Amino acid sequence: MTVHFNFFNIILLFGTLQGVILSLLLLFSRSDKRQNRYFLAAFMLVLAYNSFGTFCWSSGLDIPWLGFFDSLLPYTFIFTVGSSFYLYIKTTIEPDIIPAKLVFKTYLPALIDLVFRLCLLIYAILIKTAFLHSINAGKIDSVYQPIAMALMVIVFWYFLIKAIRLFRTEQIQAPGSQPSAERALAAKWTRALLIAMTLIATVWALTIFSSILFNISSLAFFAPIEIILVIFVYWIGLRGYQHTRVVYVNEQKAAKTYVDNIDREEAEKCIRLLKHTMETDKLYLDPELTVNKLADHLTISPKLISAVLNGQLKKGFSAFVNEYRVAEVKEKMLHPGNRHITLAGLARDSGFNSVATFQRVFKAAENRSPKEFLSQHRDAVAK
């Protein structure tokens, strides 16, 4: 096997490395904005995967497992690029935690493609030739591939338009107001990113639809869009990581200054309100509860809530709410009338929006898993 290194291939290879390295930096960064970083990392990893696939195709590098994976799921990962981009923009503009249900819906096009490809694989394994019109799996795949290429572009444009509308709505909602330095920085970065992505999406659409209409498969035809994507990987990687770090540092400095200026009596009043509303109104039972929702309920500033929780109680909003959810689920677990309900059901009834989060939070709070806690309690009762 001979691998050809020319200028085009070197650009692709270094673009791949750039995307992977910066994605790992984002994934393991100590910033609190996990979802925002994760969606940007997912977006960049897809672009890096695409660049590496093109590098293998152009250079002659033959990696058996990659070839098998690419033939099995040729477009599934690419379908996630629009979803990851939209969720990154959304978490940049609206810092609230996005519920797992919305994340699932956003990634639904990729999941549908995944299910279709797996069904096609099972069909190919179990039935080599279909009974109707002698249609085999290969023929189905050959028909589906150009459709999937077009759908990739359509799905991405759908999420790009959603992101643009979200940004414009955010800008319109506060006309004439003086934004904070962090919000101004986020708006500037988001605007530049949306403009760049619109230009790339336009070139991508022209490339894909031209290749389908005129049956073009030459690498030279796809080279311009691949080079543009690699350049974009460099730009979004460096600028995106820098933006994430700058905003995080600035927010930490601003939060510290804000906490120092809060009157002690005001902070204690806020704590009493928070505890009272949790104990009486049980807002923690809402799996989509955010600091903004809680602030609206209490008619106080979300910034005040965050500052008091972090400065006075030394915990974040999620940790504060999850303490009540853990207490609620423990009470439900120990109630004899709930023995017919699964732990997952009890967790959902207590406000957790995912079983994985419930398991992690419960174990961190109790130093044992929910099953161990329940088993130990029942053993103690039996004795």
C-alpha positions as CSV (number, residue, x, y, z in Angstrom):
1,M,0.0,0.0,0.0
2,T,1.5,3.3,-1.1
3,V,0.3,6.5,0.6
4,H,0.6,9.7,-1.6
5,F,1.4,12.9,0.2
6,N,0.7,16.0,-1.8
7,F,-0.3,19.5,-0.7
8,F,-4.0,18.7,-0.7
9,N,-3.5,15.5,1.4
10,I,-1.2,17.2,3.9
11,I,-3.9,20.0,4.4
12,L,-6.5,17.3,5.0
13,L,-4.3,15.4,7.5
14,F,-3.4,18.4,9.5
15,G,-7.0,19.6,9.5
16,T,-8.0,16.2,10.9
17,L,-5.4,16.4,13.7
18,Q,-6.4,20.0,14.5
19,G,-10.1,19.0,14.8
20,V,-9.3,16.0,17.0
21,I,-6.9,17.8,19.3
22,L,-9.1,20.8,19.9
23,S,-12.2,18.5,20.4
24,L,-10.3,16.7,23.2
25,L,-9.3,20.0,24.8
26,L,-13.0,21.1,24.8
27,L,-14.2,17.7,26.2
28,F,-11.7,17.8,29.1
29,S,-11.8,21.5,29.7
30,R,-12.7,22.5,33.3
31,S,-15.3,25.0,32.2
32,D,-18.8,24.7,33.7
33,K,-20.5,25.0,30.3
34,R,-20.4,21.3,29.6
35,Q,-23.1,21.1,27.0
36,N,-21.8,24.0,25.1
37,R,-18.4,22.5,24.9
38,Y,-19.7,19.0,24.1
39,F,-21.8,20.2,21.2
40,L,-18.9,22.2,19.7
41,A,-16.6,19.2,20.2
42,A,-19.1,16.9,18.5
43,F,-19.4,19.3,15.6
44,M,-15.7,19.5,15.1
45,L,-15.2,15.7,15.4
46,V,-17.6,15.1,12.6
47,L,-15.7,17.6,10.4
48,A,-12.4,15.9,11.4
49,Y,-13.9,12.5,10.5
50,N,-15.0,13.8,7.2
51,S,-11.5,15.3,6.5
52,F,-9.8,12.0,7.4
53,G,-12.1,10.0,5.2
54,T,-11.3,12.3,2.3
55,F,-7.6,12.0,3.1
56,C,-7.8,8.2,2.9
57,W,-9.7,8.4,-0.3
58,S,-7.2,10.9,-1.9
59,S,-3.9,9.5,-0.6
60,G,-4.7,5.8,-1.1
61,L,-4.4,5.0,2.6
62,D,-6.4,1.8,3.1
63,I,-7.6,1.1,6.7
64,P,-9.9,-2.0,6.7
65,W,-11.9,-1.1,9.8
66,L,-12.5,2.5,8.5
67,G,-13.5,1.2,5.1
68,F,-16.0,-1.2,6.7
69,F,-17.4,1.4,9.0
70,D,-17.7,3.9,6.2
71,S,-19.5,1.4,4.0
72,L,-21.8,0.4,6.8
73,L,-22.6,4.0,8.0
74,P,-21.5,6.3,5.2
75,Y,-23.7,9.3,6.2
76,T,-24.9,8.8,9.8
77,F,-22.2,10.9,11.4
78,I,-22.6,13.6,8.8
79,F,-26.3,13.9,9.6
80,T,-25.2,14.9,13.2
81,V,-23.3,18.0,12.0
82,G,-26.4,20.2,11.7
83,S,-27.8,19.0,15.0
84,S,-24.5,19.6,16.9
85,F,-24.1,23.0,15.3
86,Y,-27.6,24.1,16.2
87,L,-27.3,22.9,19.8
88,Y,-23.9,24.7,20.1
89,I,-25.5,27.9,19.0
90,K,-28.5,27.5,21.3
91,T,-26.3,26.8,24.3
92,T,-24.1,29.8,23.4
93,I,-27.2,32.1,23.2
94,E,-29.2,30.5,26.0
95,P,-26.9,29.0,28.7
96,D,-29.7,26.9,30.3
97,I,-29.2,23.2,30.3
98,I,-31.0,21.6,27.3
99,P,-33.2,18.6,28.4
100,A,-32.3,15.2,27.1
101,K,-35.6,15.0,25.3
102,L,-34.8,18.0,23.1
103,V,-31.3,16.7,22.4
104,F,-32.8,13.4,21.3
105,K,-35.3,15.2,19.0
106,T,-32.5,17.3,17.5
107,Y,-30.4,14.2,16.7
108,L,-33.4,12.3,15.3
109,P,-32.3,12.6,11.6
110,A,-29.0,10.8,12.4
111,L,-30.8,8.2,14.5
112,I,-33.3,7.5,11.6
113,D,-30.4,7.1,9.2
114,L,-28.7,4.8,11.7
115,V,-31.8,2.6,12.1
116,F,-32.2,2.4,8.3
117,R,-28.6,1.4,7.8
118,L,-28.8,-1.3,10.4
119,C,-32.1,-2.6,9.0
120,L,-30.4,-2.7,5.5
121,L,-27.5,-4.7,7.0
122,I,-29.8,-7.2,8.7
123,Y,-31.8,-7.5,5.4
124,A,-28.5,-8.1,3.5
125,I,-27.5,-10.8,6.0
126,L,-30.8,-12.7,6.3
127,I,-32.1,-12.3,2.8
128,K,-29.6,-12.1,-0.1
129,T,-32.3,-11.5,-2.7
130,A,-35.8,-10.2,-2.0
131,F,-38.9,-11.8,-3.2
132,L,-40.3,-8.7,-4.9
133,H,-38.7,-7.5,-8.1
134,S,-35.4,-9.2,-7.2
135,I,-34.3,-6.1,-5.2
136,N,-31.2,-6.9,-3.2
137,A,-29.6,-4.8,-0.5
138,G,-27.0,-3.4,-2.8
139,K,-29.7,-2.0,-5.2
140,I,-31.5,-0.4,-2.3
141,D,-28.3,1.2,-1.1
142,S,-27.4,2.5,-4.5
143,V,-30.9,4.2,-4.7
144,Y,-30.6,5.5,-1.1
145,Q,-27.1,7.0,-1.3
146,P,-27.9,10.0,-3.6
147,I,-31.1,10.6,-1.6
148,A,-29.0,10.6,1.7
149,M,-26.5,13.0,0.2
150,A,-29.3,15.4,-0.6
151,L,-31.0,14.9,2.8
152,M,-27.7,15.7,4.5
153,V,-27.7,19.2,3.0
154,I,-31.4,19.7,3.5
155,V,-31.2,18.7,7.2
156,F,-28.1,20.9,7.8
157,W,-29.9,23.9,6.2
158,Y,-32.9,23.3,8.3
159,F,-30.8,23.5,11.5
160,L,-28.8,26.4,10.2
161,I,-32.0,28.4,9.5
162,K,-33.2,27.5,13.0
163,A,-30.0,28.8,14.5
164,I,-30.2,32.0,12.5
165,R,-33.8,32.6,13.6
166,L,-32.9,31.9,17.2
167,F,-30.0,34.4,17.1
168,R,-32.2,37.0,15.4
169,T,-35.0,36.5,18.0
170,E,-32.5,36.9,20.8
171,Q,-31.2,40.2,19.3
172,I,-34.8,41.6,18.8
173,Q,-35.9,40.7,22.3
174,A,-33.7,43.3,23.9
175,P,-33.6,46.3,21.6
176,G,-31.6,49.2,22.9
177,S,-30.5,47.4,26.0
178,Q,-26.8,47.4,27.0
179,P,-25.6,43.8,26.9
180,S,-22.9,42.6,29.3
181,A,-19.4,42.1,28.0
182,E,-19.9,38.3,27.9
183,R,-23.2,38.6,26.0
184,A,-21.7,41.1,23.5
185,L,-18.7,38.7,23.0
186,A,-21.1,35.8,22.5
187,A,-23.2,37.7,20.0
188,K,-20.2,38.8,18.0
189,W,-18.8,35.3,17.9
190,T,-22.2,33.7,17.0
191,R,-22.8,36.2,14.2
192,A,-19.4,35.5,12.6
193,L,-20.0,31.8,12.9
194,L,-23.4,31.9,11.3
195,I,-22.1,34.0,8.4
196,A,-19.2,31.6,7.8
197,M,-21.5,28.6,8.1
198,T,-24.0,30.0,5.7
199,L,-21.3,30.5,3.1
200,I,-20.0,27.0,3.6
201,A,-23.5,25.5,3.5
202,T,-24.1,27.3,0.2
203,V,-20.9,25.9,-1.4
204,W,-21.7,22.5,0.1
205,A,-25.2,22.5,-1.4
206,L,-24.0,23.5,-4.8
207,T,-21.3,20.8,-4.8
208,I,-23.6,18.0,-3.6
209,F,-26.6,18.8,-5.9
210,S,-24.3,19.3,-8.9
211,S,-22.6,16.0,-8.3
212,I,-26.0,14.3,-8.1
213,L,-27.5,16.0,-11.2
214,F,-24.5,15.5,-13.4
215,N,-23.3,12.2,-11.9
216,I,-19.9,13.6,-10.9
217,S,-17.7,11.5,-8.6
218,S,-14.2,13.0,-9.3
219,L,-12.2,13.9,-6.3
220,A,-11.1,17.1,-8.0
221,F,-14.7,18.3,-8.0
222,F,-15.0,17.9,-4.2
223,A,-11.6,19.3,-3.4
224,P,-12.7,22.9,-3.0
225,I,-15.4,22.2,-0.4
226,E,-13.0,19.9,1.4
227,I,-10.3,22.6,1.6
228,I,-12.9,25.1,2.7
229,L,-14.0,22.7,5.5
230,V,-10.4,22.2,6.7
231,I,-9.8,25.9,6.8
232,F,-13.0,26.2,8.8
233,V,-11.9,23.5,11.2
234,Y,-8.8,25.6,11.9
235,W,-10.8,28.8,12.4
236,I,-13.6,27.4,14.5
237,G,-11.2,25.3,16.5
238,L,-9.0,28.1,17.5
239,R,-11.6,30.8,17.8
240,G,-14.2,28.6,19.3
241,Y,-11.9,27.3,22.0
242,Q,-10.6,30.8,22.7
243,H,-14.2,32.1,22.9
244,T,-15.2,29.3,25.4
245,R,-12.2,30.0,27.6
246,V,-12.5,33.8,27.5
247,V,-16.2,33.8,28.4
248,Y,-15.7,31.3,31.2
249,V,-12.9,33.3,32.8
250,N,-14.8,36.6,32.4
251,E,-18.0,35.0,33.9
252,Q,-16.0,33.7,36.9
253,K,-14.5,37.2,37.5
254,A,-17.9,38.8,37.1
255,A,-19.6,36.3,39.4
256,K,-17.0,36.8,42.1
257,T,-17.4,40.6,42.0
258,Y,-21.2,40.2,42.0
259,V,-21.1,37.9,45.1
260,D,-18.9,40.3,47.0
261,N,-21.4,43.1,46.5
262,I,-24.5,41.1,47.7
263,D,-25.8,42.3,51.0
264,R,-25.7,39.5,53.6
265,E,-29.3,40.0,54.6
266,E,-30.3,39.9,50.9
267,A,-28.4,36.6,50.5
268,E,-30.0,35.0,53.5
269,K,-33.4,36.0,52.3
270,C,-32.7,34.5,48.9
271,I,-31.6,31.2,50.5
272,R,-34.8,31.1,52.6
273,L,-36.9,31.7,49.5
274,L,-35.0,29.0,47.6
275,K,-35.4,26.4,50.3
276,H,-39.0,27.3,51.0
277,T,-40.1,27.0,47.4
278,M,-38.3,23.7,47.0
279,E,-39.9,22.2,50.2
280,T,-43.4,23.5,49.6
281,D,-43.8,23.9,45.8
282,K,-41.5,21.1,45.0
283,L,-40.3,22.7,41.7
284,Y,-37.5,20.1,41.6
285,L,-40.1,17.6,40.3
286,D,-40.0,19.4,37.0
287,P,-37.3,17.6,35.0
288,E,-36.9,20.7,32.8
289,L,-36.4,23.1,35.7
290,T,-33.8,25.8,35.0
291,V,-32.5,28.7,37.0
292,N,-34.5,31.0,34.8
293,K,-37.7,29.1,35.5
294,L,-37.0,29.2,39.2
295,A,-36.2,32.9,39.0
296,D,-39.5,33.6,37.3
297,H,-41.3,31.7,40.0
298,L,-39.6,33.7,42.7
299,T,-39.6,37.0,40.8
300,I,-35.9,37.5,41.5
301,S,-32.9,37.7,39.3
302,P,-31.4,34.4,37.9
303,K,-28.0,36.0,38.5
304,L,-28.8,36.5,42.2
305,I,-29.8,32.9,42.5
306,S,-26.6,31.6,40.9
307,A,-24.4,34.0,42.9
308,V,-26.0,33.0,46.2
309,L,-25.8,29.3,45.5
310,N,-22.2,29.5,44.5
311,G,-21.1,32.1,47.0
312,Q,-23.1,31.1,50.1
313,L,-24.0,27.5,49.7
314,K,-20.9,26.6,47.6
315,K,-22.8,24.6,45.1
316,G,-24.2,25.0,41.6
317,F,-27.9,25.1,40.6
318,S,-27.9,21.5,39.4
319,A,-26.3,20.3,42.7
320,F,-28.8,22.3,44.7
321,V,-31.9,20.9,42.9
322,N,-30.5,17.3,42.7
323,E,-30.2,17.2,46.5
324,Y,-34.0,17.5,46.8
325,R,-34.5,15.0,44.0
326,V,-32.3,12.5,45.7
327,A,-34.2,13.0,49.0
328,E,-37.5,12.6,47.1
329,V,-36.4,9.4,45.4
330,K,-35.1,7.9,48.6
331,E,-38.5,8.6,50.3
332,K,-40.3,7.0,47.4
333,M,-37.9,4.0,47.3
334,L,-38.5,3.3,51.0
335,H,-42.3,3.6,50.8
336,P,-43.9,0.1,50.7
337,G,-46.6,1.2,48.3
338,N,-44.0,1.9,45.6
339,R,-42.4,-1.6,45.4
340,H,-44.1,-2.3,42.1
341,I,-42.4,0.8,40.5
342,T,-39.0,0.5,38.9
343,L,-36.0,2.6,40.1
344,A,-36.1,4.4,36.7
345,G,-39.8,5.2,37.2
346,L,-39.2,6.5,40.7
347,A,-36.3,8.6,39.4
348,R,-38.5,10.2,36.7
349,D,-41.2,10.8,39.2
350,S,-38.7,12.6,41.4
351,G,-37.6,15.0,38.6
352,F,-34.6,13.3,37.0
353,N,-34.7,13.4,33.2
354,S,-32.4,10.5,32.6
355,V,-31.5,7.3,34.4
356,A,-27.8,7.8,33.9
357,T,-27.9,11.2,35.7
358,F,-30.0,9.7,38.5
359,Q,-27.4,6.8,39.0
360,R,-24.5,9.2,39.0
361,V,-26.0,11.8,41.3
362,F,-27.4,9.3,43.7
363,K,-24.1,7.4,44.0
364,A,-22.2,10.7,44.6
365,A,-24.6,11.7,47.3
366,E,-25.0,8.3,49.1
367,N,-21.6,6.6,48.2
368,R,-23.6,3.7,46.9
369,S,-25.8,2.8,44.0
370,P,-29.6,3.1,44.3
371,K,-29.9,-0.8,44.2
372,E,-27.3,-1.1,47.0
373,F,-29.1,1.5,49.1
374,L,-32.5,-0.2,48.6
375,S,-31.0,-3.7,49.3
376,Q,-29.2,-2.5,52.5
377,H,-32.4,-0.9,53.8
378,R,-34.5,-3.9,53.2
379,D,-31.9,-6.2,54.8
380,A,-31.9,-3.9,57.9
381,V,-35.8,-4.0,58.1
382,A,-35.7,-7.8,57.7
383,K,-33.4,-8.1,60.7
